[in-house]
Amino acid sequence: MKKMLFSVLALGVSGFSHAGAIDQLNQFLDATKTASASFSQKVISKTGKPGQSASGTMSFLRPGKFRWEYTKPYSQLIVGDGAKLWSYDKELNQVVIKPMSAALGATPAALLAGSNDLKKNFTLKEDGSADGLEWVEALPKSNEAGFERVRIGLKDNLPQAMEVHDNFGQTTLLQFSGFVRNPALATGSFSFTPPKGADVVGE
């Protein structure tokens, strides 16, 4: 009987000491100025049909600067320099420039690279445990965010996965690996100059 009671108490203590997803996300944001990781991405259509898979690397400098680079199966670079969002398609040799306000709809890195005050722009709620991760759901307060909701899966105070549900019924699934917190990053990582001869669209 004493052994059973001890087990129950131990489980209770373990449960209370286990940080929820919102706490983990806040701890990550509080302790992280820069970060880098590799990612794999899969898009699921509105009908549930798997779309194209892609992979690459990402890094950010908080607040507001990030680099999101696809390397497979195509080459595309998205850079947020704090003022403008640059999207470079190497195959088309085309650069599209948008204001940073469009960044959230372009890449989830913008959400992780933002300011600590997520509650100003998002409604956050715990979204349970699955696949060994604690999940938080972020609902944008603005209708111009480019997506309906984002789920972030965390473990050990680090983002491990994201699900982005856009306004067209598509879901983008992301898995992060090799996540490094506060690495030294080259100062030029978050600036972009269009290559000579590139077609530049936008501002």
Backbone as JSON, one array per atom type, in Angstrom:
{
  "sequence": "MKKMLFSVLALGVSGFSHAGAIDQLNQFLDATKTASASFSQKVISKTGKPGQSASGTMSFLRPGKFRWEYTKPYSQLIVGDGAKLWSYDKELNQVVIKPMSAALGATPAALLAGSNDLKKNFTLKEDGSADGLEWVEALPKSNEAGFERVRIGLKDNLPQAMEVHDNFGQTTLLQFSGFVRNPALATGSFSFTPPKGADVVGE",
  "N": [[0.84, -1.2, 0.0], [1.91, 1.28, 0.87], [3.91, 1.44, -1.0], [2.46, 1.71, -3.37], [1.18, 4.15, -2.89], [3.37, 5.84, -2.79], [4.2, 5.65, -5.45], [2.06, 6.85, -6.8], [2.22, 9.45, -5.76], [4.73, 10.14, -6.73], [4.25, 10.16, -9.47], [2.48, 12.25, -9.55], [4.06, 14.43, -8.74], [5.88, 14.42, -10.83], [4.2, 15.06, -12.96], [3.4, 17.69, -12.32], [5.82, 19.02, -12.45], [6.51, 18.98, -15.06], [7.04, 20.96, -17.78], [4.65, 22.87, -19.54], [3.62, 23.42, -22.99], [3.37, 26.18, -23.64], [4.86, 27.4, -21.61], [7.37, 26.3, -22.23], [7.77, 27.39, -24.78], [7.87, 30.12, -24.17], [10.15, 30.13, -22.53], [12.06, 29.37, -24.41], [11.98, 31.59, -26.17], [12.76, 33.64, -24.42], [15.39, 32.92, -23.85], [16.76, 32.86, -26.21], [18.58, 34.36, -28.71], [19.75, 34.06, -31.21], [19.45, 31.42, -33.66], [19.81, 28.25, -35.3], [18.98, 25.68, -37.67], [18.23, 22.55, -39.33], [15.65, 21.62, -41.63], [12.79, 19.63, -42.58], [10.14, 19.46, -44.87], [6.69, 19.03, -45.57], [3.82, 19.24, -47.56], [0.36, 19.13, -47.13], [-2.58, 18.7, -48.92], [-5.86, 20.29, -49.15], [-7.65, 18.22, -49.43], [-6.38, 16.22, -48.16], [-4.38, 14.97, -49.5], [-1.0, 14.1, -49.88], [1.53, 16.45, -50.73], [4.31, 17.96, -52.42], [7.53, 17.25, -51.07], [10.11, 18.92, -49.23], [13.34, 20.26, -48.28], [15.8, 21.89, -46.17], [17.66, 24.61, -44.74], [17.53, 26.79, -41.88], [17.8, 29.96, -40.19], [17.87, 32.44, -37.59], [17.83, 35.81, -36.32], [16.87, 37.36, -33.59], [15.16, 40.39, -32.66], [13.13, 39.78, -35.56], [14.76, 39.18, -37.87], [15.57, 36.82, -40.34], [16.54, 33.78, -42.08], [15.65, 31.59, -44.54], [16.16, 28.76, -46.23], [15.63, 26.77, -49.0], [16.9, 23.74, -50.18], [16.49, 21.28, -51.38], [13.74, 19.86, -53.18], [14.35, 21.87, -54.88], [15.89, 25.11, -55.38], [15.56, 27.79, -53.32], [15.53, 30.93, -51.73], [14.66, 32.72, -48.85], [14.71, 35.73, -47.27], [14.45, 37.71, -44.43], [15.03, 40.93, -43.58], [14.4, 42.58, -41.54], [13.14, 44.84, -42.39], [12.36, 44.43, -45.04], [11.1, 41.7, -47.03], [12.73, 39.3, -48.79], [12.55, 37.2, -51.55], [14.08, 34.75, -53.34], [14.21, 33.03, -56.3], [16.2, 30.77, -57.63], [16.24, 29.22, -59.98], [14.43, 30.51, -61.7], [15.67, 32.9, -61.67], [14.65, 35.13, -60.32], [13.62, 37.75, -58.17], [11.5, 38.5, -55.54], [10.14, 41.15, -53.78], [8.77, 42.07, -50.71], [6.91, 43.83, -48.13], [7.91, 43.49, -44.65], [5.67, 42.87, -43.19], [4.38, 40.89, -44.52], [5.71, 38.64, -43.89], [5.01, 36.54, -42.08], [3.17, 34.95, -43.44], [4.81, 33.85, -45.29], [6.87, 32.24, -44.25], [7.32, 30.04, -41.47], [9.48, 30.66, -39.9], [9.47, 33.32, -39.37], [7.7, 33.64, -37.29], [9.03, 32.43, -35.11], [11.19, 34.1, -35.06], [10.26, 36.48, -34.19], [9.25, 39.1, -31.84], [9.34, 38.88, -28.2], [6.82, 39.25, -27.27], [4.51, 37.49, -27.94], [1.83, 37.24, -27.31], [0.7, 39.57, -28.05], [0.23, 39.47, -30.74], [-0.8, 36.95, -31.14], [-3.14, 34.46, -30.09], [-2.57, 32.19, -27.64], [-2.69, 28.73, -26.8], [-2.62, 25.74, -24.84], [-2.09, 22.61, -26.42], [-2.02, 19.91, -25.94], [-0.29, 16.64, -25.72], [1.72, 14.83, -27.99], [3.41, 12.45, -30.02], [5.7, 12.49, -28.43], [6.08, 15.15, -27.89], [5.27, 18.41, -26.53], [2.54, 20.41, -27.31], [1.67, 23.63, -28.59], [-0.88, 25.84, -29.59], [-1.14, 28.5, -31.84], [-3.06, 31.22, -32.59], [-3.51, 33.65, -34.99], [-4.12, 37.1, -34.38], [-4.56, 38.97, -36.27], [-6.2, 39.39, -39.41], [-4.66, 39.31, -41.62], [-2.54, 37.62, -41.54], [-1.92, 35.44, -43.14], [-2.27, 32.79, -42.57], [-4.35, 30.39, -40.83], [-3.9, 29.11, -38.37], [-1.22, 27.99, -36.22], [0.58, 25.2, -35.08], [2.92, 24.36, -32.64], [5.38, 22.11, -31.77], [7.14, 21.17, -28.92], [10.14, 20.25, -27.14], [12.22, 19.89, -24.38], [12.46, 22.65, -24.19], [12.85, 23.5, -26.8], [11.83, 24.15, -30.16], [10.55, 21.5, -32.06], [8.91, 20.68, -34.05], [6.49, 21.9, -36.43], [3.19, 22.84, -37.42], [1.53, 24.33, -39.98], [-1.44, 25.79, -40.74], [-2.97, 26.97, -43.47], [-4.85, 29.66, -45.11], [-6.1, 28.5, -47.21], [-6.78, 25.94, -46.77], [-4.67, 24.19, -46.82], [-2.06, 22.27, -45.24], [1.07, 22.69, -43.83], [3.68, 20.7, -42.88], [6.35, 20.6, -40.67], [9.55, 19.47, -39.69], [12.14, 19.84, -37.4], [15.69, 19.59, -37.11], [18.91, 19.17, -35.53], [18.91, 21.52, -34.04], [20.31, 24.5, -32.99], [20.96, 26.64, -30.37], [21.56, 30.09, -30.0], [23.9, 30.37, -31.75], [26.94, 31.69, -33.25], [26.43, 33.81, -35.88], [26.96, 34.75, -39.28], [27.16, 38.19, -40.15], [26.16, 38.97, -42.58], [24.15, 37.21, -43.18], [21.52, 37.93, -43.0], [20.88, 39.83, -44.85], [20.26, 40.88, -48.22], [21.2, 41.04, -51.61], [20.07, 41.49, -54.82], [21.0, 39.23, -57.41], [23.09, 40.02, -60.23], [21.38, 40.83, -63.17], [19.03, 39.6, -62.42], [15.46, 39.27, -62.39], [13.59, 41.63, -60.84], [10.88, 41.94, -58.71], [8.44, 43.96, -57.25], [8.89, 46.17, -54.44]],
  "CA": [[0.0, 0.0, 0.0], [2.81, 2.42, 0.93], [4.63, 1.49, -2.26], [1.53, 2.22, -4.37], [0.97, 5.55, -2.58], [4.59, 6.53, -3.21], [4.19, 5.7, -6.91], [1.06, 7.85, -7.19], [2.78, 10.76, -5.42], [5.83, 10.4, -7.64], [3.66, 10.52, -10.74], [1.9, 13.58, -9.39], [5.15, 15.41, -8.74], [6.42, 14.45, -12.19], [3.26, 15.77, -13.81], [3.42, 19.11, -12.03], [7.11, 19.6, -12.79], [6.67, 18.91, -16.5], [6.66, 22.25, -18.34], [3.72, 22.85, -20.65], [4.15, 23.94, -24.25], [3.47, 27.64, -23.61], [6.02, 27.71, -20.77], [8.58, 25.96, -22.99], [7.93, 28.37, -25.85], [8.31, 31.38, -23.55], [11.54, 29.96, -22.11], [12.86, 29.38, -25.63], [12.07, 32.97, -26.66], [13.52, 34.44, -23.45], [16.8, 32.52, -23.79], [17.31, 32.69, -27.55], [18.79, 35.54, -29.56], [19.97, 33.52, -32.55], [19.25, 29.97, -33.74], [19.93, 27.64, -36.63], [18.48, 24.3, -37.7], [17.81, 21.99, -40.61], [14.23, 21.3, -41.6], [12.15, 18.92, -43.67], [8.8, 20.03, -45.02], [5.72, 18.31, -46.39], [2.56, 19.97, -47.69], [-0.83, 18.3, -47.28], [-3.63, 19.49, -49.56], [-7.14, 20.4, -48.46], [-8.3, 16.91, -49.5], [-5.58, 15.26, -47.4], [-3.4, 14.34, -50.38], [0.36, 14.62, -49.67], [2.13, 17.18, -51.84], [5.75, 17.87, -52.58], [8.38, 17.37, -49.89], [11.27, 19.77, -49.44], [14.2, 20.35, -47.1], [16.76, 22.97, -46.24], [18.18, 25.13, -43.48], [16.99, 28.07, -41.47], [18.45, 30.62, -39.06], [17.26, 33.74, -37.32], [18.39, 36.75, -35.36], [15.71, 38.02, -33.03], [13.84, 40.22, -33.28], [12.73, 40.2, -36.89], [15.59, 38.84, -39.01], [15.66, 35.37, -40.52], [16.98, 33.24, -43.37], [14.97, 30.31, -44.76], [16.72, 28.35, -47.52], [15.31, 25.45, -49.52], [17.98, 23.18, -50.99], [15.93, 20.14, -52.13], [14.24, 19.46, -54.51], [14.61, 23.09, -55.65], [16.66, 26.1, -54.64], [14.86, 29.05, -53.07], [16.03, 31.61, -50.54], [13.79, 33.75, -48.31], [15.44, 36.48, -46.27], [13.8, 38.84, -43.8], [16.11, 41.77, -43.06], [13.86, 43.47, -40.52], [12.32, 45.84, -43.05], [11.8, 43.85, -46.25], [11.13, 40.25, -47.21], [13.29, 39.0, -50.1], [12.37, 35.8, -51.96], [14.88, 34.55, -54.55], [14.09, 31.75, -56.99], [17.43, 30.67, -58.42], [15.96, 28.66, -61.31], [13.81, 31.56, -62.5], [16.48, 34.12, -61.51], [13.68, 36.16, -60.0], [13.56, 38.19, -56.79], [10.25, 39.16, -55.18], [10.31, 41.94, -52.57], [7.53, 42.43, -50.03], [7.16, 44.38, -46.79], [8.04, 42.46, -43.62], [4.35, 42.49, -42.68], [3.96, 39.68, -45.23], [6.65, 37.56, -43.57], [4.41, 35.4, -41.39], [2.55, 34.07, -44.4], [5.83, 33.29, -46.17], [7.64, 31.2, -43.59], [7.15, 29.95, -40.02], [10.65, 31.2, -39.21], [9.14, 34.67, -38.95], [7.05, 33.56, -35.98], [10.06, 32.14, -34.12], [12.14, 35.19, -35.04], [9.59, 37.7, -33.76], [9.53, 39.61, -30.5], [8.89, 38.02, -27.11], [5.42, 39.52, -26.95], [3.65, 36.74, -28.85], [0.42, 37.42, -26.96], [0.22, 40.79, -28.7], [-0.18, 39.12, -32.1], [-1.39, 35.62, -31.21], [-3.81, 33.84, -28.95], [-1.88, 30.93, -27.41], [-3.34, 27.77, -25.9], [-2.03, 24.4, -24.79], [-2.75, 21.73, -27.38], [-1.82, 18.51, -25.61], [0.96, 15.93, -25.98], [1.67, 13.85, -29.08], [4.71, 12.14, -30.64], [6.77, 12.84, -27.51], [6.22, 16.6, -27.83], [4.2, 19.22, -25.98], [2.12, 21.28, -28.41], [0.95, 24.88, -28.35], [-1.55, 26.37, -30.77], [-1.09, 29.96, -31.95], [-4.06, 31.76, -33.5], [-3.18, 35.06, -35.24], [-5.19, 38.06, -34.11], [-4.76, 39.74, -37.5], [-6.74, 38.64, -40.54], [-3.72, 39.39, -42.72], [-1.37, 36.8, -41.2], [-1.61, 34.49, -44.2], [-2.62, 31.44, -42.15], [-5.41, 30.33, -39.82], [-3.34, 28.73, -37.08], [0.04, 27.27, -36.22], [0.86, 24.37, -33.92], [4.36, 24.21, -32.43], [5.7, 21.01, -30.87], [8.39, 21.47, -28.22], [10.74, 19.31, -26.21], [13.42, 20.47, -23.76], [12.43, 24.09, -24.47], [13.23, 23.77, -28.18], [10.86, 23.74, -31.17], [10.95, 20.3, -32.79], [8.01, 20.51, -35.19], [5.45, 22.91, -36.61], [2.13, 22.6, -38.4], [0.95, 25.6, -40.39], [-2.71, 25.6, -41.46], [-3.15, 28.24, -44.16], [-6.21, 30.11, -45.38], [-6.63, 27.77, -48.36], [-7.03, 24.56, -46.37], [-3.45, 23.39, -46.87], [-1.28, 22.15, -44.01], [2.5, 22.49, -44.02], [4.28, 19.99, -41.76], [7.79, 20.85, -40.59], [10.33, 18.79, -38.66], [13.45, 20.47, -37.24], [16.78, 18.75, -36.58], [20.16, 19.89, -35.34], [18.6, 22.87, -33.57], [21.37, 25.1, -32.18], [20.53, 27.91, -29.77], [22.55, 31.16, -29.85], [25.18, 30.22, -32.45], [27.47, 32.9, -33.89], [25.99, 33.83, -37.27], [27.57, 35.8, -40.11], [26.32, 39.39, -40.19], [25.52, 39.09, -43.89], [23.14, 36.17, -43.37], [20.16, 38.48, -42.99], [20.76, 40.87, -45.86], [20.2, 40.27, -49.55], [21.38, 41.88, -52.78], [19.68, 40.72, -56.0], [22.09, 38.92, -58.35], [23.11, 40.79, -61.48], [20.54, 40.28, -64.23], [17.81, 38.99, -61.91], [14.21, 39.99, -62.54], [13.17, 42.06, -59.51], [9.47, 42.28, -58.67], [8.03, 44.5, -55.95], [9.38, 47.5, -54.06]],
  "C": [[0.87, 1.25, 0.0], [3.54, 2.58, -0.4], [3.75, 2.1, -3.36], [1.32, 3.72, -4.17], [2.18, 6.38, -3.03], [4.63, 6.7, -4.73], [3.24, 6.78, -7.41], [1.6, 9.26, -6.93], [3.9, 11.13, -6.38], [5.31, 10.82, -9.01], [3.09, 11.93, -10.68], [2.96, 14.65, -9.43], [5.72, 15.55, -10.14], [5.52, 15.25, -13.11], [3.31, 17.27, -13.59], [4.72, 19.78, -12.47], [7.35, 19.65, -14.29], [6.15, 20.2, -17.13], [5.71, 22.07, -19.52], [4.33, 23.53, -21.86], [4.32, 25.46, -24.23], [4.66, 28.07, -22.76], [7.33, 27.43, -21.52], [8.84, 26.97, -24.1], [8.43, 29.7, -25.29], [9.77, 31.29, -23.09], [12.49, 29.98, -23.3], [13.06, 30.82, -26.12], [12.91, 33.84, -25.73], [15.02, 34.18, -23.53], [17.49, 32.51, -25.15], [17.37, 34.0, -28.32], [18.97, 35.12, -31.01], [19.71, 32.01, -32.51], [19.48, 29.52, -35.17], [19.47, 26.2, -36.55], [18.32, 23.86, -39.15], [16.33, 21.67, -40.5], [13.85, 20.41, -42.78], [10.7, 19.36, -43.7], [7.95, 19.16, -45.93], [4.42, 19.1, -46.4], [1.43, 18.99, -47.93], [-1.96, 19.15, -47.84], [-4.91, 19.49, -48.73], [-7.87, 19.06, -48.41], [-7.54, 15.85, -48.72], [-4.53, 14.57, -48.22], [-2.02, 14.95, -50.14], [0.9, 15.31, -50.92], [3.63, 17.0, -51.86], [6.47, 18.02, -51.23], [9.58, 18.23, -50.24], [12.1, 19.78, -48.16], [15.19, 21.49, -47.29], [17.24, 23.37, -44.87], [17.53, 26.46, -43.15], [17.82, 28.62, -40.32], [17.71, 31.92, -38.8], [18.03, 34.52, -36.27], [17.21, 37.57, -34.84], [16.08, 39.41, -32.51], [13.82, 40.61, -34.76], [13.59, 39.84, -38.07], [15.7, 37.32, -39.13], [16.1, 35.02, -41.93], [16.4, 31.84, -43.49], [15.37, 29.84, -46.15], [16.35, 26.91, -47.87], [16.47, 24.98, -50.39], [17.54, 21.97, -51.82], [14.41, 20.2, -52.09], [14.51, 20.66, -55.41], [15.38, 24.07, -54.77], [15.86, 27.4, -54.53], [15.33, 29.62, -51.74], [15.04, 32.7, -50.13], [14.54, 34.43, -47.17], [14.58, 37.63, -45.75], [14.88, 39.69, -43.13], [15.65, 42.74, -41.98], [12.96, 44.55, -41.09], [11.61, 45.26, -44.28], [11.95, 42.33, -46.25], [11.58, 39.98, -48.65], [13.11, 37.51, -50.39], [13.06, 35.62, -53.31], [14.72, 33.14, -55.08], [15.26, 31.65, -57.96], [17.15, 30.18, -59.83], [15.35, 29.71, -62.24], [14.65, 32.83, -62.54], [15.58, 35.32, -61.25], [13.69, 36.47, -58.51], [12.24, 38.92, -56.57], [10.46, 39.86, -53.84], [8.95, 42.32, -52.01], [7.87, 43.11, -48.71], [7.22, 43.27, -45.76], [6.7, 42.04, -43.03], [3.82, 41.23, -43.34], [4.77, 38.46, -44.83], [5.99, 36.34, -42.97], [3.75, 34.43, -42.35], [3.55, 33.37, -45.28], [6.58, 32.14, -45.53], [7.42, 31.2, -42.08], [8.34, 30.5, -39.24], [10.36, 32.59, -38.69], [8.49, 34.67, -37.57], [8.09, 33.33, -34.88], [11.04, 33.31, -33.99], [11.54, 36.49, -34.52], [9.97, 38.13, -32.35], [9.0, 38.64, -29.45], [7.4, 38.15, -26.85], [4.49, 38.84, -27.94], [2.17, 37.0, -28.58], [-0.17, 38.67, -27.6], [-0.36, 40.46, -30.07], [-0.89, 37.78, -32.22], [-2.14, 35.27, -29.93], [-3.2, 32.45, -28.78], [-2.7, 30.03, -26.5], [-2.63, 26.43, -25.96], [-2.82, 23.47, -25.71], [-2.36, 20.26, -27.2], [-0.45, 17.96, -25.95], [0.75, 14.93, -27.11], [3.07, 13.68, -29.65], [5.87, 12.57, -29.76], [6.99, 14.33, -27.35], [5.03, 17.23, -27.1], [3.85, 20.28, -27.02], [1.4, 22.52, -27.91], [0.32, 25.32, -29.67], [-1.52, 27.89, -30.73], [-2.08, 30.42, -33.01], [-3.75, 33.23, -33.73], [-4.38, 35.96, -34.98], [-5.5, 38.91, -35.34], [-5.3, 38.84, -38.6], [-5.78, 38.59, -41.72], [-2.47, 38.55, -42.47], [-0.98, 35.83, -42.29], [-1.88, 33.04, -43.82], [-3.66, 31.51, -41.03], [-4.86, 30.04, -38.44], [-2.02, 28.0, -37.27], [0.12, 26.44, -34.95], [2.38, 24.18, -33.83], [4.58, 23.1, -31.41], [7.07, 21.24, -30.26], [8.83, 20.33, -27.32], [12.03, 19.93, -25.69], [13.59, 21.95, -24.14], [12.91, 24.46, -25.88], [12.11, 23.35, -29.13], [11.38, 22.53, -31.94], [10.11, 20.11, -34.05], [7.01, 21.66, -35.24], [4.44, 22.42, -37.62], [1.49, 23.94, -38.71], [-0.3, 25.32, -41.23], [-3.05, 26.93, -42.12], [-4.62, 28.53, -44.47], [-6.85, 29.37, -46.55], [-6.88, 26.3, -48.04], [-5.82, 23.66, -46.44], [-2.76, 23.37, -45.51], [0.17, 21.88, -44.36], [3.09, 21.88, -42.76], [5.79, 20.18, -41.79], [8.4, 20.07, -39.44], [11.7, 19.46, -38.61], [14.45, 19.45, -36.69], [18.03, 19.6, -36.43], [19.94, 21.32, -34.86], [19.71, 23.37, -32.65], [20.9, 26.46, -31.68], [21.73, 28.84, -29.59], [23.9, 30.87, -30.5], [25.66, 31.59, -32.95], [27.13, 32.83, -35.38], [26.64, 34.99, -38.03], [26.62, 36.99, -40.24], [25.59, 39.54, -41.52], [24.41, 38.09, -44.14], [21.75, 36.73, -43.56], [20.03, 39.74, -43.85], [20.8, 40.21, -47.23], [20.37, 41.34, -50.62], [21.03, 41.06, -54.01], [20.86, 40.45, -56.92], [21.97, 39.76, -59.62], [22.27, 40.09, -62.54], [19.25, 39.67, -63.76], [16.6, 39.89, -62.17], [13.69, 40.34, -61.16], [11.74, 42.55, -59.55], [9.12, 42.82, -57.29], [8.64, 45.85, -55.71], [10.73, 47.82, -54.69]]
}
